[in-house]
Amino acid sequence: MSINSALWAGASGLLANSSALAAISDNIANVNTVGYKRAATSFSPLFESRNQSTRYAAGGVASQNRLEISRGGLLTPGSSATDLAISGDGFFVVRGTSTTSSPTDPVFFTRSGRFQSDADGYLRNDSGLFLYGWPVQADGSITANPSDINALEAINLSSIGGAAEATSNVLVNANLQASQTVSADEATYAAGVSGTNMASGNITPDFQRSIQIYDSQGGVRTMTLSLLKSSTANQWHAELHATPATDVTTGAGLVDGQVAVGTIAFDVNGEIDLATTSFPTTLNFLSSNNAAALGATQVQWAAATGIGAQTISLNIGSATQPGGMTQYDSPSALISTQVDGAVFGDFAGVDIDSDGNVFAKLSNGIVRRIYQVPVATFVNPNGLAAETGGSYSVTPDSGSFTLNGPGEGASGSIASATLENSNVDLATEFTSLITTQRAYSASSKIITTADEMLDEAIRMKR
């Protein structure tokens, strides 16, 4: 009977609009939830196949709820460097545990990027899910595999210990006065003889400055650069020696703590002439525990220092670049020195760039890359299955994931100290609330009207 089908149609309308109301309620309740994706309800008629000449039977309506996962929310400033958002497509890779005992342990994907360090140093979001990333190897490389989720590990900041950094580069910017009078001592100067060199103090240099470098344990070591004008035009005798001299042990040709000797030459324009400069620009320090005999001009850290080997590049300039050492007719002066390396420093904070690189900042100024946060993309992100805590899991409809560095391929870039707001629009939800309430009331009228018609039909028998 058509009246009966009308009753079922009204009931289906009540059910469908109840489902729509539930979706709208979730949307409104989560309007301030970070990374929340709006639930949308669509309706479809339940027509039955029928002959046009027969009486009409109502089929009713069915509702289907889906999440608008692919639609991004507004990005707003966060309060921490570990507040992360993805500008573009993709998801953070998260798991419910910090360690995985099996490749089949569940993995989830989320846009909820308010990550904070827990008591163990792991980055977790508001739902307690652990952020996973590619670890940086000791040589600075990253093993990134677009499909291997098990190459990732939970990002842990407490595992970052303090560190020191040995000096590997020294840049000297100085001018030596071209009109400097040649000292009488220059006639008897001999770098490799204690009585007639500058390192011993028996020959007074025309220009002398100290440079501090850092050893393998972050200790400060002082190197003194001494220069004496040569009787050969546009040349200066140069010595670099350790202060105190007991910091080093040297081979033949070096005495009194010397680590480098030679001449520095300039051209007629006062710029350095590296072709005729014999002063070494690479300094090699052997480890303090080196037991082999030292060859000529070799340098070893003294056994008492207990420090490791290091190589230092000494940049004194070139004729094609500004800076370095020059010889102009102005008073000799050390303009500046630039020395890398640092003393020991503790973990002081973290920075994350748009490429997802996680940098540990130490109190001594050292910055080290320790992880890279990948971005997972899907062919059909709207096909993902919703899980607890604003996360999603893979389904046949979504297709498999692809892991890329942020900004690579279809992946969006990482925005640090930024959060993605819910993609819910309150005006739209309130409008939907009104129309849903009206539709629900209308469906209830179908039921009451059909009930009255059935009652009328029953009374016809009386």
Steps between C-alpha positions, in 0.01 A plus 500: 500500500634846408407640842725244666788597271437864595546404867835337422604799290425732792695273734797495261485881491518512878797262503685682221456842655594365844826386347549842340433667837766279660754604236414869542528464879848353465602781267382771736652329804838472323513846349816572706656154470841513332499319166134393524334412168135587447245218476259555209170314452363418156152363427392258227148376411408135540301456179366159412477371145136535402261516206369849433142371484503354851424685817793693652681353801736724695859382536620755752846646538843383610779711643873460470756682711852573375788707627638786291854383567658654191374851583754691707431730790633849567863511618552715809805575720584245767677549830786252462758402239351149512153627403494372142266540206516381140456770239358295216419132465612220727501368854736450792590138572410401857472188707351414836831380642857631497645163399380243251543132572363386166468641146126441536459741792230751400605828344277806474498830315389834638487876446480564874844650547514643851798291612661531840784315667386248761688387812719272289574764238272362227290739291129419544189683385182584693374145450820346636620373162876489440649695208727289278784619278812395313807502730812680377802270480839581651626621162203737462314288245139380514377162378164596353277233347164611352328177602691369803320615812739301717793723401341763725548532874323695773657845531666531841658822621633369832750279317689810388796542730732794531783529253820685424637568155863512397621788286537412133515844338682822588477819293748781567427853378803727560709771338880516518657842456684513167746766621598302808875535560691174472629408846871450555415159647371390160856448380553216748143368506462122471160345573631159604756627754387594853747784535393672181126448463189685618334209684782494757475874559860561396388681183246779545227477233378805312142381548359236735149391594343202681223282359290268715389166358299209646631145537307173469370529857397862469807627682641838403851497351696815418699534178724804453564641154832689474615694191837658418559722196745332260783670316346350187246750368135422571578202720459430873635219713211326679479265797200348671580350838305354792481694824618339720745304285443192716158451339664341197780262407669566165718324248823620340490855362263630768613621844365697796140390444491599133221343294568681172781713355563660163463827311194699397541685172305787344480637148574859395137592568519394865289187453615160615697293251426137581722373220816617679368466856660205683310532826270194524125550481411158643597407855498134599509409868554133580320348798665528840515119522692466175790261571675518163814704452433847361625584155640836394265793574236267648304626803338295775295611796708437813426175681393691811215674313313174432324636189432372151637577158364789298562675172463876473468693176680835539352753261725803451317622191547508124552770242153447351302535823468778757637449849790285606848645540610810312806724487404865470684802635286531808586392856506125550176383658300184554161590358323180601528127544223250435535169679245219495460236769362543849543409864269241657134600493174347625176452310323837492209461260380382164424659163312347206525644149262485203678187371412318822857497628513486879800690637628469856635829638773480759593769749842544338346606169533164324198404290464137391247336269366191677179397318291578195122489524352331189162581347275211392271552201215292357330482162161535673540643851121521540497120491696470825326348800454724803661379821503640852687821573462660158711236328432289194593157371548358152208340315461353151320821402786725609774306322846451641713777645813665361758651734687805377696781649282809551464699179601204283259360244141543614598554864431831670767688693532512878403819682672514840344684795171476309177306549227399258156599622189294452354537148152552649311818408254586778268698272461197275440269796234724654323522165515121467368471855190696406433312176557164669257585778239603243554181301468290815174673594369452147582127512311470829198659330511224238463242775215679680316560172539137388384390845185711467430357154540144629268577787246638253525182293443287809193700597346430159423144616293619794 
